[in-house]
């Protein structure tokens, strides 16, 4: 028996399955739909910062360390466990001014910024935490983000709604086309919007309680589905 080269075998297989020998692919119906779920926020993340300046990096850092320690102690006293407080960013930068002689800029001082992320698991604590931090020396509230601990359940609810809409549209299209839906061939999904976020200004006044309203979050998803179309006989 004579062995054929591998390339010939591959070519033979390709010829056996060439488009001319294949039957046309059955028609398909593709639909897309969106679904949403409305959630009540029950948690929040706050970025709280202390920024200090000094003639040297060491002096600015010492001032910053003392103030941030006081801020963290105040946050803990407001009811937030230490394990829910984490350093988000620590930065040391120079302040400069232009040299009139046109040479390199002259360093005039140093800026130290220390930002902590505070996880708040009760939204009614957000205002008191911000007020306590500002009262002890915080001078930046870089972000305030509300979210829900029920996001997974809400997303599944939105997916079920979207899939129901997509199937309803596909069934209507199939009937109008003189047939019905066959088996589901493909189903995919994607989130259609960013996570809702409320960003606060960098500077707050500590003279009155911060008016914080969590509002409502809307979670949206998009699905695309593909079915086989079965013509009426």
N, C-alpha and C positions, 0 to 999 in steps of 0.2 A: 504493500500500500504506500502511495506517495503522499508525503505531508505537504500541504499547501502553505505558502507563506502567510503570516499573520495578517498582512495588509489585504490579501485577497479575501480572507475570511471576513474581515471587517466590512469590506466593500460588498460582499455577498449579502451580509446581514442588512446593510443599508438599502440595497436594492430590494430586498424582500419586504421592507417596510416603507418603501418610497410613497410619496403622496398619491401617485397614480393608483396604487393598490389599496389605499385606505379609503374607508367610507367617510363621508362628511361628518364632522363633529356635530353632535346634537345641539340645537339652539339653547341658549341660556338667558336667564333674566338676572340682572344685577340691580340692586337698589341700595340706597344709603338713607340713613335717618339719624336723628339726634334724640337724646333723652336727657332729662335733668332731674336733680333732686335738690331740695332746699333744706339746709341744715342750720341749726342754731349753734353758734360757736360756744364752746364750753372751756376752751383753753386759749392761752396766748403765749407768744414769745416776745420779750422786750430786749432791745439792745440799749444798754445804759453805759454811757461813757464819761470819763473824767479826762479833761485836757488841761495841762499846766504848761507854764513857760518859765524859763530860767536863763541866767547868763551862762550856765554850763549844763551839760546833759545830766550830770550827777545831781545838781540842784533841782532841776525840773523833775527828775525821776523820784527824788526823795519826797518832794511835795505831792507828786501824783500818787505814790504808794500810800502815804498817810491818808489822803483824801479817799482813795478807792477802798482802803480797808474800812474806813468809817461808813462808806456807802454800802458795802457788802454787809457789814454788821447791822445797818438799818434795814436792809432788805430781809435779812434773817429774822430780825425782831418783828417785821411785818407779817411773818408767818410762812416764809419761803424756806424750805430745807436747803442746806448748803449743796447737796448733790444736784439740785436743780439750778445751780449757778455755775457758769463756766466762762473762762476767758475766751472771748471771740477774736480779739485783736489787741496787739501791743505794738506801738510804733514810736520811734524816736526820729525826729526830723530837725533840720536846721532852719533858722530864719535868716534871711540875707537881705542886703540892700545893694543897690548898684554902686559900683565904684566910679566916682566922677572922672577919674583918670582913664576910664575905659578898660581897666584891667579886670581880673577875676572878681566876682561878687564878694562882698565882705560879710562874714558871719556875724550876726548881731545877737543871736540867742538860739535857744533850743526849745522844741515843743515835744512833749511826751503825751501820748494818747493811750488810754487803757479802756477797752470796751468789754463788758461782760454780757453774756446772754442769760436772761432769766426766764425760766419756764414757769409759767403761772397756770395752775390747774383748776383755778376758779376765777371766772371773769370778774367777779366782784372784788378781787384783790388787785386788779390792774391799777386802778387809780391810787389806792393807798401805797402801793409799791413805788410808783413813779414819784408821788409826793415825798415819801420817806427818803428816796435816793437824792432828789433835788435838795432837800433840806440839809443833807449831810455833805454836799459838795459836788454832786454830779452836775455837769453842765452840757451834756449831750444826751438826747434820746434819739438814737439814729433810726430806729424802726420799731414798729409795733404791729405784730401779725397775729390775727385771730384765726383759729382753726377749730375743727370739731374732732372729737375722739371717735365719732361714728362715721368717719369718711368711707371706710370700706363698705359698710352696709348701705350707705347712700349711693355709692358708685354702682353697686350691684342693682339697686332699685332703678337707677338711671339706665343701666344696660338693658334690663328687662323691658323698660318702656321703649327704648330705641329699637330693640329687636322686634318687638310687637309691631311697631310702625313700619319697619322695613318689610316684614312679612305681609302685612296688610297691603302695602303698595305693590308688592310682587304678585300677590294673588289677584289684585285688580288688573294688573297688566296682563297676567296670564289669561284671565277670562276675556279681556278685550281682544287678545290675540287668538282666541279660539282654542284654548286648551287649559291646562292646569299646571300646578307646580309639581315637579319631581323632587328627587332628593336634594338636600342642602349640600352644596359642593364646597363652599368656603364662607367663613365668617371672621371678620377682623374688627378691631375697635381702636380708638384713639381718644385721648382727652382733647377737648376743643378750646380750652381756655386756661389761662394761668390761675394758680391758686389765689383766691381773693386775699388782698393784703391792704392794710391801712398803714401808711407811712406817716409818722409824725415829724414835725419840724425838729430841727436840732436843738433849739433852745426853748425851755419851758420856764414859766414863773412858778415859784412855790408858794405864792400868796394865797391861793385858793385850791381846793381839790380839783384835780384834772378831770374835766368832763369827758368820760370815755363811754362810747356806745358801741357794743359789739355788732349790732345789726344782724343780718342774715347772710349766710353764704349760699351761693348757687353753684352746684357742681354739674358740669355738662360733659357728655360723652358723645362720640360719633361712631356709628357702626356701618360697615359695608358688608352685604351678603350676596351670595351668588347661588342661584338654584338652576336645576335643569328644567327646561320647558318641555312639557309633554302635550303634544297636539291631541285634540279630540279625534277619536277614530270614527 
